[in-house]
Amino acid sequence: MSSIATREPVPARPAVSFRARLQDALPRIVLAPSFAITLVFVYGFILWTVYLSFTNSKTFPSYDLTGARAYQRLWRWTFENDPPSSWYTSIVNMGIFGFLYIFICLALGLLLAILLDQKIRGEGILRPIFLYPMALSFIVTGVAWKWFLDPGLGLEQTLHQFGWTSFHFDWIKNKDFVIYTVVIAGVWQASGFIMAMFLAGLRGIDSEIMKAAQIDGASPLQLYRRIIIPLLRPVFLSAFIVLAHMAIKSYDLVVALTSGGPGGSAWLPSNFMYEYTFKRNEMAVGSASAVIMLMTISAIIVPYLYSELKEKAR
């Protein structure tokens, strides 16, 4: 007697309504225009700039590839140490400005955050005061500090009127010190924001850990050096990324504060890129400098993103 195998009926999938499908697709529909604009006007133009850096573009783009001549010109100027407005001066200034700007902002921001974390009176007033400079544009900051540091109408002139005639502070006019005035203005603007980042990190530390350390006899210095500051490592890393990005792309602060400095002595790579692309009609050289700036930013951000993703995977 033969038996016939019978299949159990497969339950039909419930029909998905048009409204449900629309709700699922709505986030993609809303984000699609922004994604397309970013893809074209950010990444598309990055690729276009990279391409132009391998051409012989002058006033207008040229699409005939000529190899790495623009990069050779940049580094030839560097090693031959051309006049102060060269790429050599720009990268030296970037090293000085970047190191001092990042180090002082981190140190000052951490110090201010520790002081405010002591539950002092007037904290609600002090926090907005310290944060206020970050609400200003670099143009406003540069113009304000230019007036303040100008020997003819700023700090020096004011102190002369009070009788201190021997006081002199002409850094903004001195090609050897003008880059340090950019550091002063940049630190004044960004240190309050870094303070807010550290203060948020301090408020996020479990108070039980600090109480246990104090019970074990740890002094305030040991408490901060061995427990609190190591726990702020993610904040340090985030603040470093923000400051490094701001330092590399600083352009308007230099222009508003020093107009490039005497003989271009305050140039940063961003100022070099603009000058050679739009004023000296050397678009290929300007594009090459922009690509080097992009590589510098990528060298900072990519390891950070990798470490963050690796930490989340763990």
Contacts in CASP RR format, 6 or more apart in sequence:
PFRMAT RR
TARGET T0000
AUTHOR 0000-0000-0000
METHOD contacts of the structure
MODEL  1
MSSIATREPVPARPAVSFRARLQDALPRIVLAPSFAITLVFVYGFILWTV
YLSFTNSKTFPSYDLTGARAYQRLWRWTFENDPPSSWYTSIVNMGIFGFL
YIFICLALGLLLAILLDQKIRGEGILRPIFLYPMALSFIVTGVAWKWFLD
PGLGLEQTLHQFGWTSFHFDWIKNKDFVIYTVVIAGVWQASGFIMAMFLA
GLRGIDSEIMKAAQIDGASPLQLYRRIIIPLLRPVFLSAFIVLAHMAIKS
YDLVVALTSGGPGGSAWLPSNFMYEYTFKRNEMAVGSASAVIMLMTISAI
IVPYLYSELKEKAR
46 294 0 8 1.000
49 287 0 8 1.000
49 290 0 8 1.000
49 291 0 8 1.000
49 294 0 8 1.000
50 287 0 8 1.000
50 291 0 8 1.000
51 63 0 8 1.000
52 61 0 8 1.000
52 62 0 8 1.000
52 283 0 8 1.000
52 284 0 8 1.000
52 287 0 8 1.000
53 70 0 8 1.000
53 71 0 8 1.000
53 284 0 8 1.000
53 286 0 8 1.000
53 287 0 8 1.000
53 288 0 8 1.000
53 290 0 8 1.000
53 291 0 8 1.000
54 65 0 8 1.000
54 66 0 8 1.000
54 67 0 8 1.000
54 68 0 8 1.000
54 70 0 8 1.000
54 284 0 8 1.000
55 61 0 8 1.000
55 62 0 8 1.000
55 63 0 8 1.000
55 64 0 8 1.000
55 65 0 8 1.000
55 66 0 8 1.000
55 70 0 8 1.000
55 284 0 8 1.000
56 62 0 8 1.000
56 64 0 8 1.000
56 66 0 8 1.000
56 69 0 8 1.000
56 284 0 8 1.000
57 283 0 8 1.000
57 284 0 8 1.000
57 287 0 8 1.000
58 281 0 8 1.000
58 282 0 8 1.000
58 283 0 8 1.000
58 284 0 8 1.000
59 281 0 8 1.000
59 283 0 8 1.000
60 283 0 8 1.000
61 283 0 8 1.000
62 284 0 8 1.000
66 284 0 8 1.000
69 284 0 8 1.000
70 284 0 8 1.000
70 285 0 8 1.000
70 286 0 8 1.000
70 287 0 8 1.000
70 288 0 8 1.000
71 288 0 8 1.000
71 292 0 8 1.000
73 285 0 8 1.000
73 288 0 8 1.000
74 87 0 8 1.000
74 285 0 8 1.000
74 288 0 8 1.000
74 289 0 8 1.000
74 292 0 8 1.000
75 87 0 8 1.000
77 86 0 8 1.000
77 87 0 8 1.000
77 88 0 8 1.000
78 86 0 8 1.000
78 87 0 8 1.000
78 88 0 8 1.000
78 91 0 8 1.000
81 88 0 8 1.000
82 88 0 8 1.000
83 263 0 8 1.000
84 175 0 8 1.000
84 263 0 8 1.000
84 264 0 8 1.000
84 265 0 8 1.000
84 267 0 8 1.000
85 263 0 8 1.000
85 264 0 8 1.000
85 265 0 8 1.000
85 267 0 8 1.000
85 272 0 8 1.000
85 275 0 8 1.000
87 269 0 8 1.000
87 272 0 8 1.000
87 289 0 8 1.000
89 264 0 8 1.000
89 265 0 8 1.000
89 267 0 8 1.000
90 267 0 8 1.000
90 268 0 8 1.000
90 269 0 8 1.000
90 271 0 8 1.000
90 272 0 8 1.000
90 289 0 8 1.000
91 269 0 8 1.000
93 179 0 8 1.000
93 265 0 8 1.000
93 266 0 8 1.000
93 267 0 8 1.000
93 268 0 8 1.000
94 247 0 8 1.000
94 248 0 8 1.000
94 268 0 8 1.000
94 269 0 8 1.000
96 179 0 8 1.000
96 180 0 8 1.000
96 183 0 8 1.000
97 179 0 8 1.000
97 182 0 8 1.000
97 183 0 8 1.000
97 247 0 8 1.000
97 250 0 8 1.000
97 268 0 8 1.000
98 244 0 8 1.000
98 247 0 8 1.000
100 180 0 8 1.000
100 183 0 8 1.000
100 187 0 8 1.000
101 183 0 8 1.000
101 186 0 8 1.000
101 187 0 8 1.000
101 190 0 8 1.000
101 243 0 8 1.000
101 246 0 8 1.000
101 247 0 8 1.000
102 240 0 8 1.000
102 243 0 8 1.000
102 244 0 8 1.000
102 247 0 8 1.000
104 183 0 8 1.000
104 187 0 8 1.000
104 191 0 8 1.000
105 186 0 8 1.000
105 187 0 8 1.000
105 190 0 8 1.000
105 191 0 8 1.000
105 194 0 8 1.000
105 239 0 8 1.000
105 243 0 8 1.000
106 194 0 8 1.000
106 236 0 8 1.000
106 239 0 8 1.000
106 240 0 8 1.000
106 243 0 8 1.000
108 187 0 8 1.000
108 191 0 8 1.000
108 194 0 8 1.000
108 195 0 8 1.000
109 191 0 8 1.000
109 192 0 8 1.000
109 194 0 8 1.000
109 195 0 8 1.000
109 198 0 8 1.000
110 194 0 8 1.000
110 195 0 8 1.000
110 198 0 8 1.000
110 229 0 8 1.000
110 232 0 8 1.000
112 130 0 8 1.000
112 191 0 8 1.000
112 192 0 8 1.000
112 195 0 8 1.000
112 198 0 8 1.000
113 195 0 8 1.000
113 196 0 8 1.000
113 197 0 8 1.000
113 198 0 8 1.000
113 199 0 8 1.000
113 201 0 8 1.000
113 202 0 8 1.000
114 198 0 8 1.000
114 202 0 8 1.000
114 224 0 8 1.000
116 123 0 8 1.000
116 126 0 8 1.000
116 127 0 8 1.000
116 195 0 8 1.000
116 199 0 8 1.000
117 199 0 8 1.000
117 202 0 8 1.000
117 203 0 8 1.000
120 126 0 8 1.000
127 196 0 8 1.000
127 199 0 8 1.000
130 191 0 8 1.000
130 192 0 8 1.000
130 195 0 8 1.000
130 196 0 8 1.000
131 192 0 8 1.000
131 193 0 8 1.000
131 195 0 8 1.000
131 196 0 8 1.000
133 141 0 8 1.000
133 188 0 8 1.000
133 189 0 8 1.000
133 190 0 8 1.000
133 192 0 8 1.000
134 189 0 8 1.000
134 190 0 8 1.000
134 192 0 8 1.000
134 193 0 8 1.000
136 144 0 8 1.000
136 189 0 8 1.000
137 252 0 8 1.000
138 189 0 8 1.000
138 250 0 8 1.000
138 252 0 8 1.000
138 253 0 8 1.000
138 256 0 8 1.000
139 252 0 8 1.000
139 253 0 8 1.000
139 256 0 8 1.000
140 256 0 8 1.000
141 185 0 8 1.000
141 186 0 8 1.000
141 188 0 8 1.000
141 189 0 8 1.000
141 253 0 8 1.000
141 256 0 8 1.000
141 257 0 8 1.000
142 185 0 8 1.000
142 253 0 8 1.000
142 256 0 8 1.000
142 257 0 8 1.000
143 256 0 8 1.000
143 257 0 8 1.000
145 181 0 8 1.000
145 184 0 8 1.000
145 185 0 8 1.000
145 188 0 8 1.000
145 257 0 8 1.000
146 172 0 8 1.000
146 256 0 8 1.000
146 257 0 8 1.000
146 258 0 8 1.000
147 153 0 8 1.000
147 154 0 8 1.000
148 154 0 8 1.000
148 155 0 8 1.000
149 155 0 8 1.000
149 169 0 8 1.000
149 171 0 8 1.000
149 172 0 8 1.000
149 181 0 8 1.000
149 184 0 8 1.000
150 157 0 8 1.000
150 172 0 8 1.000
151 157 0 8 1.000
151 168 0 8 1.000
151 169 0 8 1.000
151 170 0 8 1.000
151 172 0 8 1.000
151 173 0 8 1.000
155 169 0 8 1.000
156 167 0 8 1.000
156 168 0 8 1.000
156 169 0 8 1.000
156 170 0 8 1.000
159 167 0 8 1.000
160 167 0 8 1.000
171 177 0 8 1.000
171 178 0 8 1.000
171 180 0 8 1.000
171 181 0 8 1.000
172 178 0 8 1.000
172 181 0 8 1.000
172 257 0 8 1.000
172 258 0 8 1.000
173 262 0 8 1.000
174 262 0 8 1.000
175 261 0 8 1.000
175 262 0 8 1.000
175 263 0 8 1.000
175 264 0 8 1.000
175 265 0 8 1.000
176 265 0 8 1.000
178 258 0 8 1.000
178 260 0 8 1.000
178 261 0 8 1.000
178 262 0 8 1.000
178 265 0 8 1.000
178 266 0 8 1.000
179 265 0 8 1.000
179 266 0 8 1.000
181 257 0 8 1.000
181 258 0 8 1.000
181 266 0 8 1.000
182 250 0 8 1.000
182 253 0 8 1.000
182 254 0 8 1.000
182 257 0 8 1.000
182 258 0 8 1.000
182 266 0 8 1.000
185 253 0 8 1.000
185 257 0 8 1.000
186 250 0 8 1.000
186 253 0 8 1.000
190 243 0 8 1.000
190 246 0 8 1.000
193 242 0 8 1.000
194 239 0 8 1.000
194 242 0 8 1.000
194 243 0 8 1.000
197 235 0 8 1.000
197 238 0 8 1.000
197 239 0 8 1.000
197 242 0 8 1.000
198 232 0 8 1.000
198 235 0 8 1.000
198 239 0 8 1.000
200 235 0 8 1.000
201 232 0 8 1.000
201 235 0 8 1.000
202 228 0 8 1.000
202 232 0 8 1.000
205 228 0 8 1.000
205 231 0 8 1.000
205 232 0 8 1.000
209 227 0 8 1.000
209 231 0 8 1.000
210 223 0 8 1.000
210 227 0 8 1.000
210 228 0 8 1.000
213 222 0 8 1.000
213 223 0 8 1.000
213 227 0 8 1.000
214 223 0 8 1.000
218 226 0 8 1.000
218 227 0 8 1.000
237 304 0 8 1.000
237 307 0 8 1.000
241 300 0 8 1.000
241 301 0 8 1.000
241 304 0 8 1.000
244 297 0 8 1.000
244 300 0 8 1.000
245 297 0 8 1.000
245 300 0 8 1.000
245 301 0 8 1.000
248 269 0 8 1.000
248 270 0 8 1.000
248 293 0 8 1.000
248 296 0 8 1.000
248 297 0 8 1.000
249 270 0 8 1.000
249 293 0 8 1.000
249 297 0 8 1.000
250 268 0 8 1.000
250 270 0 8 1.000
251 268 0 8 1.000
251 270 0 8 1.000
251 271 0 8 1.000
251 274 0 8 1.000
254 260 0 8 1.000
254 261 0 8 1.000
254 266 0 8 1.000
254 267 0 8 1.000
254 268 0 8 1.000
254 270 0 8 1.000
254 271 0 8 1.000
255 271 0 8 1.000
257 266 0 8 1.000
258 266 0 8 1.000
260 266 0 8 1.000
260 267 0 8 1.000
260 271 0 8 1.000
261 267 0 8 1.000
264 271 0 8 1.000
267 275 0 8 1.000
269 289 0 8 1.000
269 292 0 8 1.000
269 293 0 8 1.000
270 293 0 8 1.000
272 286 0 8 1.000
272 289 0 8 1.000
273 286 0 8 1.000
273 289 0 8 1.000
273 290 0 8 1.000
273 293 0 8 1.000
276 282 0 8 1.000
276 283 0 8 1.000
276 285 0 8 1.000
276 286 0 8 1.000
276 289 0 8 1.000
277 283 0 8 1.000
277 285 0 8 1.000
277 286 0 8 1.000
277 287 0 8 1.000
277 290 0 8 1.000
END
